[in-house]
Amino acid sequence: MLVHEFLEQSAARYPTKTALVCGNRRLSYGEIDAQADRLASSLRRAGVCRGDRVVITLPNTPEAVVSLFAALKADAVFVMVNPTTKADKLGYILANCRPTALIADARQAVVVEQAVAVSPSVRCLVVVGGAIVGPVTREHGGSIAGVSWADALADGDEGRPPRRAIDLDLAALIYTSGSTGRPKGVMATHLNMVTAATSITTYLEAVPEDVVIDALPLSFDYGLYQVLMASRVGATLVLERRVAYPQMLVDRMAQEGVTGLPGVPTLFALLLQLSGLERCHLPQLRYITNTGAALPVEHIRRLRAAFPHARLYSMYGLTECKRVSYLPPEEVDRRPRSVGIAMPNTEVWVEDAGGNRLGPGQVGELVVRGAHVTRGYWEDPEATMRAFGPGPFPGETVLHTGDLFTMDADGFLYFVGRQDDIIKTRGEKVSPREVENVLYGLPETAEAAVVGVPDPVLGEAIKAYIVPLNGSNLTEQDVIRHCRIHLEDHMVPTQIEFCIELPKTDSGKIRKAELRREAQHTG
């Protein structure tokens, strides 16, 4: 089965049923399928071939949903990119995956022009919400002009495009932060994504009558999978752009009769700040899911008190395999700190540095085996070899998560810590190196180090230690302003500390573990 067959089968079963709600817009399964067919035809006509990449940098909108299914229908590989991504990072992604097509929002005109100017692979530029003014001049000669969303649909043919892809073909590149400071593209096949979506919808007991609200960005794989899983079962998805006011989210849930609420600790912390949350009337809410970081036990208690009819699922996963485990709701009281058992059709174990499997209560690296384990990192064989290795049976590959766990005698997993420095904040992974590179872009910065520190709302807060040049007048406001210009919103440090020097090893490496301990000690 291919990922876009989720949409096609639901469109055949429920052609007039509301598939997507976004603001005042409501699209049926039949409408989304027809638009995706037209756009796929248009992309092929513009030169998109089997296996080509299509970068989609749009906010949570119907166009983003149509675009990802259209790329798949064209036998291509979709790449969702956060619309707040800056020009240098977007340029890096374009240079790395060499897409044939780029679908972007008109409000990103300046960023897109700068990135496309140095990306010779892009031959098709589709603009949503307007047109980029004038053709984009290439750095090495030539130019490319954008076409509007309406024209791209009008240029396509009705009817389903012929397909050539099989389930071993790539379906998506999902870029995730790496320890080098540059994002890595996780290669997910149709088989990987169908397996993960099928397993998750199985333990959530998803049904066509579900109405799921998605306030997570589609560039975040957890937000993306809400689209895929709703399409798989024929459910309705309520797509939200951002949650600035939690009361508006609650009102929207009541208005649409939401049955499923996926979130991350940041979202739930915002909801729990609402006074009188326990009096909110959401009788249809059937389940709540959490991933990205563990929910504090007190937050679990308050969510269950506020929504007594909803089943709460704590989960653990990585982009490299989407999902690993879930805690059955009936186990929440007995094992509130556990991230659960392996999800259906998945095997996990804990092993030591020598590859020996460990017994209950012993700390080691978590290893994951299953058809949802992805193919590795796009054109990065060294990183792929570090994370993906041979499994217990010939010819198979397993994922070494890099995360330390213990497992109890009943197979329930408990997260201990991370082997690397990657920070998980607001449900997303952030590379300290990437933030440090931006900090070093300040002329007044002599040295900089970035660490993650526990935070009850964010999961981890990003703290920056900066040694200013002698005589400089660098302020916290200067640093924040600079970071907001050069980083995505969730990557901007929330804590800044200026110091005279940073602790170092004899070889001159900054002792980040010492900084983390100091940050935790000072609160």
C-alpha positions as CSV (number, residue, x, y, z in Angstrom):
1,M,0.0,0.0,0.0
2,L,1.2,3.5,-0.7
3,V,0.6,6.5,1.6
4,H,-1.6,8.5,-0.8
5,E,-3.9,5.5,-1.1
6,F,-5.1,6.5,2.4
7,L,-6.7,9.5,0.8
8,E,-7.9,7.8,-2.4
9,Q,-9.6,5.0,-0.5
10,S,-11.3,7.4,1.9
11,A,-12.4,9.5,-1.0
12,A,-13.9,6.5,-2.6
13,R,-15.8,5.5,0.6
14,Y,-16.7,9.0,1.8
15,P,-16.5,11.4,-1.2
16,T,-18.7,14.1,0.3
17,K,-17.7,13.7,4.0
18,T,-15.8,16.6,5.5
19,A,-12.1,15.6,5.6
20,L,-10.5,18.9,6.6
21,V,-11.6,21.9,8.6
22,C,-9.3,25.0,8.6
23,G,-10.7,28.3,9.8
24,N,-13.9,28.9,7.8
25,R,-12.9,26.4,5.0
26,R,-14.2,22.9,4.9
27,L,-13.1,20.4,2.2
28,S,-14.5,17.0,1.5
29,Y,-12.4,13.9,0.8
30,G,-13.5,14.1,-2.8
31,E,-12.4,17.7,-3.1
32,I,-8.9,17.1,-1.6
33,D,-8.4,14.0,-3.8
34,A,-9.4,15.9,-7.0
35,Q,-7.2,18.9,-6.2
36,A,-4.3,16.6,-5.4
37,D,-4.8,14.8,-8.8
38,R,-4.7,18.1,-10.7
39,L,-1.7,19.4,-8.9
40,A,0.1,16.0,-9.4
41,S,-0.6,16.3,-13.1
42,S,0.7,19.9,-13.1
43,L,3.9,18.9,-11.3
44,R,4.6,16.1,-13.7
45,R,4.1,18.5,-16.6
46,A,6.6,20.8,-15.0
47,G,9.2,18.1,-15.0
48,V,8.7,16.3,-11.6
49,C,9.7,12.6,-12.1
50,R,9.6,9.5,-9.9
51,G,11.8,10.0,-6.9
52,D,12.2,13.7,-7.3
53,R,11.8,15.9,-4.2
54,V,9.0,18.4,-3.8
55,V,9.7,20.9,-1.0
56,I,6.6,22.3,0.7
57,T,7.0,25.3,3.0
58,L,3.5,26.3,4.0
59,P,1.7,26.9,7.2
60,N,-1.1,24.5,8.4
61,T,-3.5,25.1,5.5
62,P,-5.5,22.9,3.1
63,E,-2.9,23.8,0.4
64,A,-0.2,22.1,2.5
65,V,-2.4,18.9,2.7
66,V,-3.2,18.9,-1.0
67,S,0.5,19.5,-1.8
68,L,1.9,16.5,0.1
69,F,-0.7,14.1,-1.4
70,A,0.0,15.6,-4.9
71,A,3.7,15.1,-4.6
72,L,3.0,11.4,-3.7
73,K,0.6,11.0,-6.6
74,A,3.3,12.3,-8.9
75,D,5.6,9.5,-7.6
76,A,7.7,12.1,-5.9
77,V,9.1,12.6,-2.4
78,F,7.6,15.4,-0.3
79,V,9.7,17.5,2.1
80,M,7.8,19.6,4.6
81,V,9.7,22.6,5.8
82,N,8.7,25.0,8.6
83,P,7.4,28.2,7.0
84,T,9.4,30.3,9.6
85,T,12.7,28.8,8.3
86,K,15.2,31.4,7.4
87,A,16.8,31.8,4.0
88,D,20.2,30.3,4.8
89,K,18.7,27.1,6.3
90,L,16.1,26.8,3.5
91,G,18.9,27.2,1.0
92,Y,20.9,24.5,2.8
93,I,17.9,22.1,2.6
94,L,17.3,22.9,-1.1
95,A,21.0,22.3,-1.8
96,N,21.0,19.1,0.2
97,C,17.9,17.4,-1.3
98,R,18.0,19.1,-4.7
99,P,14.2,19.4,-5.3
100,T,12.6,19.8,-8.7
101,A,9.7,21.7,-7.3
102,L,9.1,24.2,-4.4
103,I,5.6,25.1,-3.1
104,A,5.7,28.2,-0.9
105,D,3.6,30.9,0.6
106,A,3.6,34.3,-1.0
107,R,4.4,35.9,2.4
108,Q,7.8,34.1,2.2
109,A,8.7,35.9,-0.9
110,V,12.0,37.4,0.3
111,V,13.2,34.1,1.9
112,V,12.2,32.0,-1.1
113,E,13.8,34.3,-3.6
114,Q,17.1,34.2,-1.7
115,A,17.0,30.4,-1.3
116,V,15.9,29.7,-4.9
117,A,18.6,32.0,-6.3
118,V,21.2,29.5,-5.2
119,S,19.2,26.3,-5.9
120,P,19.6,25.4,-9.6
121,S,17.6,22.1,-9.2
122,V,14.3,24.0,-8.7
123,R,12.5,24.1,-12.0
124,C,8.9,24.6,-10.7
125,L,7.9,27.2,-8.2
126,V,4.2,27.2,-7.0
127,V,3.1,30.2,-4.9
128,V,0.1,30.1,-2.6
129,G,-1.7,33.3,-1.8
130,G,-0.3,35.5,-4.6
131,A,2.7,35.6,-6.9
132,I,6.4,36.4,-6.2
133,V,7.1,39.7,-7.8
134,G,9.1,39.1,-11.0
135,P,11.3,36.1,-11.9
136,V,13.9,35.0,-9.5
137,T,17.4,35.5,-10.9
138,R,19.8,32.5,-10.4
139,E,23.2,33.1,-9.0
140,H,24.8,31.1,-11.8
141,G,22.6,32.5,-14.6
142,G,19.0,32.2,-15.7
143,S,15.8,32.8,-13.8
144,I,12.7,31.1,-12.7
145,A,9.2,32.6,-12.4
146,G,6.6,31.4,-9.9
147,V,3.1,30.2,-10.9
148,S,0.1,30.8,-8.7
149,W,-1.7,28.0,-6.9
150,A,-4.8,28.6,-9.0
151,D,-2.8,28.3,-12.2
152,A,-1.1,25.2,-11.1
153,L,-4.4,23.5,-10.4
154,A,-5.9,24.8,-13.7
155,D,-2.9,23.4,-15.6
156,G,-3.4,19.9,-14.3
157,D,-5.6,17.2,-15.8
158,E,-8.6,15.7,-14.2
159,G,-8.4,12.0,-13.2
160,R,-5.8,10.0,-11.3
161,P,-2.3,10.2,-12.7
162,P,-0.7,6.8,-13.6
163,R,1.6,5.6,-10.9
164,R,4.9,3.8,-10.9
165,A,6.0,3.9,-7.3
166,I,6.1,0.9,-5.0
167,D,6.1,0.8,-1.2
168,L,9.9,0.6,-1.1
169,D,10.2,4.0,-2.8
170,L,10.8,7.1,-0.6
171,A,7.7,8.9,0.4
172,A,9.2,11.7,2.5
173,L,12.3,13.4,3.7
174,I,11.8,14.7,7.2
175,Y,14.5,17.1,8.2
176,T,15.6,16.8,11.8
177,S,18.4,18.6,13.7
178,G,21.7,16.9,13.9
179,S,24.7,17.1,16.2
180,T,26.7,18.8,13.5
181,G,24.4,21.8,13.5
182,R,23.0,21.0,10.1
183,P,19.6,19.3,9.7
184,K,19.6,15.7,8.4
185,G,16.9,14.4,6.1
186,V,15.4,11.2,7.4
187,M,14.4,8.9,4.5
188,A,10.9,7.5,5.1
189,T,9.5,5.0,2.5
190,H,5.9,4.4,1.8
191,L,6.2,1.1,3.7
192,N,7.7,2.9,6.7
193,M,4.9,5.5,6.9
194,V,2.1,3.1,6.2
195,T,3.4,0.7,8.9
196,A,3.7,3.5,11.5
197,A,0.3,5.1,10.7
198,T,-1.4,1.6,10.8
199,S,0.2,0.7,14.1
200,I,-0.7,4.0,15.8
201,T,-4.3,4.1,14.6
202,T,-4.6,0.5,15.8
203,Y,-3.7,1.2,19.4
204,L,-5.7,4.5,19.4
205,E,-8.7,2.5,18.0
206,A,-9.2,5.3,15.5
207,V,-12.5,5.2,13.6
208,P,-14.2,7.2,10.8
209,E,-16.4,9.1,13.3
210,D,-13.3,10.6,14.9
211,V,-12.7,14.4,14.7
212,V,-9.0,15.1,15.4
213,I,-7.7,18.6,16.1
214,D,-4.1,19.3,14.8
215,A,-2.5,22.4,16.2
216,L,1.1,21.1,15.6
217,P,3.0,22.2,12.5
218,L,3.0,19.8,9.6
219,S,6.8,20.2,9.4
220,F,6.9,18.4,12.7
221,D,6.3,14.7,12.0
222,Y,3.8,14.3,14.8
223,G,1.7,17.1,13.2
224,L,2.2,15.5,9.8
225,Y,1.0,12.1,10.9
226,Q,-2.3,13.5,12.1
227,V,-3.1,14.1,8.4
228,L,-2.0,10.7,7.3
229,M,-3.8,8.8,10.1
230,A,-7.1,10.8,9.7
231,S,-7.0,10.0,6.0
232,R,-6.3,6.3,6.7
233,V,-9.5,5.8,8.7
234,G,-11.6,8.5,7.0
235,A,-11.8,10.8,10.0
236,T,-12.2,14.6,10.0
237,L,-9.1,16.7,10.8
238,V,-9.4,20.2,12.3
239,L,-6.3,22.0,11.2
240,E,-5.1,24.9,13.3
241,R,-2.2,27.3,12.4
242,R,-1.1,28.1,15.9
243,V,-2.3,28.2,19.5
244,A,-1.8,31.7,20.7
245,Y,-4.9,31.6,23.0
246,P,-5.7,28.2,24.6
247,Q,-9.3,29.2,25.3
248,M,-9.8,29.6,21.5
249,L,-8.5,26.0,21.1
250,V,-11.0,24.7,23.7
251,D,-13.8,26.6,22.1
252,R,-12.9,25.2,18.7
253,M,-12.8,21.7,20.1
254,A,-16.3,22.2,21.5
255,Q,-17.6,23.7,18.3
256,E,-16.3,20.8,16.1
257,G,-17.0,18.0,18.5
258,V,-13.4,17.0,18.7
259,T,-12.7,13.4,19.8
260,G,-8.9,13.3,19.6
261,L,-6.4,15.8,20.9
262,P,-2.7,15.2,20.0
263,G,-0.2,17.4,21.7
264,V,3.1,18.0,23.3
265,P,3.9,19.2,26.9
266,T,4.0,22.8,25.9
267,L,0.5,22.7,24.5
268,F,-0.9,20.9,27.6
269,A,0.9,23.4,29.9
270,L,-0.9,26.2,28.1
271,L,-4.2,24.5,28.4
272,L,-3.7,23.8,32.1
273,Q,-3.1,27.6,32.7
274,L,-6.8,28.2,31.9
275,S,-8.9,28.9,34.9
276,G,-11.9,26.6,35.1
277,L,-10.6,24.1,32.6
278,E,-12.4,21.4,34.6
279,R,-15.7,23.1,33.7
280,C,-15.0,23.0,30.0
281,H,-17.7,20.8,28.4
282,L,-16.0,18.5,25.9
283,P,-18.0,15.3,26.3
284,Q,-17.0,14.0,22.8
285,L,-13.3,14.0,23.6
286,R,-12.3,10.4,23.5
287,Y,-8.5,10.4,23.7
288,I,-5.5,12.7,24.4
289,T,-2.0,11.8,23.2
290,N,1.4,13.2,24.3
291,T,4.8,12.9,22.8
292,G,7.9,15.1,22.3
293,A,8.8,14.9,26.0
294,A,7.4,13.2,29.1
295,L,4.4,14.9,30.7
296,P,5.0,15.8,34.4
297,V,2.9,13.6,36.6
298,E,1.0,16.5,38.0
299,H,0.0,17.5,34.5
300,I,-1.2,14.0,33.8
301,R,-3.4,14.2,37.0
302,R,-4.9,17.6,36.0
303,L,-5.6,16.6,32.5
304,R,-7.4,13.5,33.6
305,A,-9.4,15.5,36.1
306,A,-10.3,18.1,33.4
307,F,-11.3,15.5,30.8
308,P,-12.4,12.4,32.8
309,H,-14.0,10.7,29.7
310,A,-10.8,10.9,27.7
311,R,-8.1,8.2,27.6
312,L,-4.6,9.6,28.0
313,Y,-1.8,8.0,26.0
314,S,1.8,8.9,26.9
315,M,4.1,7.9,24.0
316,Y,7.8,7.9,22.9
317,G,9.2,8.1,19.4
318,L,11.8,9.5,17.1
319,T,11.7,10.8,13.6
320,E,13.9,7.9,12.5
321,C,11.1,5.5,13.1
322,K,8.1,7.8,13.9
323,R,6.8,5.9,17.0
324,V,8.3,3.4,19.4
325,S,6.0,2.9,22.4
326,Y,2.8,3.9,24.1
327,L,1.5,3.6,27.6
328,P,-2.0,2.0,27.7
329,P,-4.3,4.4,29.5
330,E,-5.2,1.8,32.1
331,E,-1.5,1.8,33.2
332,V,-1.2,5.5,33.8
333,D,-1.9,5.2,37.6
334,R,0.4,2.3,38.1
335,R,3.3,3.5,35.9
336,P,2.9,7.3,35.5
337,R,6.6,7.8,34.6
338,S,6.7,5.1,31.9
339,V,6.5,5.7,28.2
340,G,4.9,2.3,27.8
341,I,5.3,-0.8,25.8
342,A,6.4,-1.4,22.2
343,M,3.6,-0.4,19.8
344,P,2.0,-3.1,17.6
345,N,4.4,-4.8,15.1
346,T,7.5,-3.5,16.9
347,E,10.2,-5.1,18.9
348,V,12.4,-3.1,21.4
349,W,15.2,-4.0,23.7
350,V,17.9,-2.3,25.9
351,E,21.6,-3.1,25.2
352,D,25.0,-2.1,26.6
353,A,27.9,-0.6,24.6
354,G,28.9,-4.1,23.5
355,G,25.6,-4.9,22.0
356,N,24.5,-7.3,24.8
357,R,20.9,-7.2,25.8
358,L,20.3,-6.1,29.3
359,G,17.8,-7.3,31.9
360,P,15.1,-5.5,33.8
361,G,16.2,-2.3,35.6
362,Q,19.5,-2.1,33.8
363,V,20.4,1.1,32.0
364,G,21.4,1.0,28.3
365,E,20.6,2.2,24.8
366,L,17.2,1.5,23.4
367,V,17.1,-0.4,20.1
368,V,14.1,-0.5,17.8
369,R,13.2,-3.2,15.2
370,G,10.3,-3.0,12.8
371,A,9.1,-2.1,9.3
372,H,8.7,1.6,10.4
373,V,12.5,1.9,10.9
374,T,13.5,4.3,8.2
375,R,16.2,4.0,5.6
376,G,18.7,6.4,7.3
377,Y,19.8,9.9,6.5
378,W,19.7,11.4,3.0
379,E,23.3,11.3,1.6
380,D,24.9,11.0,5.0
381,P,26.3,7.5,5.2
382,E,28.4,8.2,8.3
383,A,25.5,9.4,10.4
384,T,23.4,6.5,9.0
385,M,26.0,4.0,10.1
386,R,26.0,5.4,13.6
387,A,22.3,5.2,14.1
388,F,21.3,2.2,11.9
389,G,22.9,-1.2,12.1
390,P,22.4,-4.8,11.4
391,G,19.6,-6.6,13.3
392,P,19.5,-10.0,14.9
393,F,18.5,-11.6,11.6
394,P,20.4,-11.5,8.3
395,G,19.7,-8.6,6.0
396,E,17.7,-6.4,8.3
397,T,18.4,-3.0,9.9
398,V,17.5,-1.8,13.4
399,L,17.6,1.7,14.9
400,H,20.0,2.6,17.7
401,T,18.1,5.5,19.3
402,G,21.0,7.1,21.2
403,D,18.6,7.3,24.2
404,L,19.2,5.6,27.5
405,F,16.4,3.5,29.0
406,T,15.5,0.9,31.5
407,M,12.8,-1.8,30.9
408,D,10.9,-3.5,33.7
409,A,10.0,-7.2,33.9
410,D,6.7,-6.5,32.1
411,G,8.3,-4.8,29.1
412,F,7.4,-1.2,30.2
413,L,10.0,1.4,29.2
414,Y,11.4,4.3,31.3
415,F,13.4,7.1,29.7
416,V,16.7,7.9,31.5
417,G,18.5,10.4,29.4
418,R,20.1,11.2,26.0
419,Q,23.5,10.2,24.8
420,D,24.0,13.3,22.8
421,D,23.3,17.0,23.3
422,I,20.2,17.4,21.2
423,I,17.6,19.5,23.0
424,K,13.9,18.6,22.8
425,T,11.8,21.7,23.3
426,R,8.2,22.3,22.5
427,G,8.1,18.8,21.1
428,E,10.8,19.5,18.5
429,K,14.5,18.7,18.4
430,V,17.1,21.5,18.4
431,S,20.8,21.2,17.7
432,P,22.8,23.3,20.2
433,R,25.5,23.6,17.5
434,E,23.0,25.3,15.1
435,V,22.1,27.9,17.8
436,E,25.7,28.4,18.7
437,N,26.6,29.1,15.1
438,V,24.0,31.9,15.2
439,L,25.4,33.2,18.5
440,Y,28.9,33.3,17.0
441,G,27.4,35.5,14.3
442,L,27.3,38.3,16.9
443,P,30.5,40.3,16.6
444,E,30.6,40.8,20.4
445,T,30.6,37.0,21.1
446,A,33.9,35.5,22.1
447,E,32.6,32.1,23.1
448,A,29.1,30.5,23.3
449,A,27.6,27.2,24.5
450,V,24.0,26.1,24.4
451,V,22.4,23.4,26.6
452,G,19.0,22.1,27.4
453,V,17.6,22.4,31.0
454,P,14.5,20.8,32.3
455,D,11.4,23.0,32.0
456,P,7.9,22.0,33.2
457,V,6.3,23.8,30.1
458,L,8.8,23.4,27.3
459,G,10.1,19.9,28.2
460,E,13.6,21.5,27.9
461,A,14.4,25.2,27.8
462,I,17.3,26.4,25.7
463,K,19.9,28.2,27.7
464,A,22.8,30.1,26.1
465,Y,26.0,30.8,27.9
466,I,28.0,33.6,26.3
467,V,31.4,35.0,26.9
468,P,31.4,38.6,25.5
469,L,34.4,40.2,24.0
470,N,36.2,42.5,26.5
471,G,34.6,45.9,26.6
472,S,31.5,45.0,24.7
473,N,28.0,46.1,25.8
474,L,26.2,43.0,24.6
475,T,22.8,42.7,26.3
476,E,20.2,39.9,26.6
477,Q,17.9,41.9,24.4
478,D,20.6,42.1,21.7
479,V,21.0,38.3,21.7
480,I,17.3,37.5,21.6
481,R,16.8,40.0,18.8
482,H,19.7,38.5,16.8
483,C,18.4,35.0,17.3
484,R,14.9,35.8,16.3
485,I,16.2,37.1,13.0
486,H,18.3,34.0,12.2
487,L,16.4,31.1,13.9
488,E,13.0,29.5,13.9
489,D,10.8,30.5,16.8
490,H,11.3,27.3,18.8
491,M,15.1,27.5,18.5
492,V,15.5,31.0,20.2
493,P,17.0,30.7,23.7
494,T,14.7,31.4,26.5
495,Q,17.6,31.9,29.0
496,I,20.8,33.9,28.5
497,E,23.7,34.0,30.9
498,F,26.9,36.1,30.4
499,C,30.1,34.8,32.0
500,I,33.8,35.5,32.1
501,E,34.8,32.0,30.9
502,L,33.4,28.6,30.1
503,P,34.5,25.4,31.8
504,K,36.8,23.4,29.5
505,T,38.6,20.1,29.3
506,D,42.4,19.9,29.0
507,S,41.9,19.6,25.2
508,G,39.9,22.8,25.2
509,K,36.4,21.3,24.7
510,I,33.6,23.1,26.6
511,R,32.3,20.9,29.4
512,K,28.6,21.0,28.6
513,A,27.7,18.5,31.2
514,E,29.0,20.8,33.8
515,L,27.0,23.7,32.4
516,R,23.8,21.6,32.4
517,R,24.4,20.7,36.1
518,E,25.0,24.3,36.9
519,A,21.8,25.4,35.1
520,Q,19.7,22.8,36.8
521,H,21.2,23.8,40.2
522,T,20.4,27.4,39.7
523,G,16.8,26.7,38.6
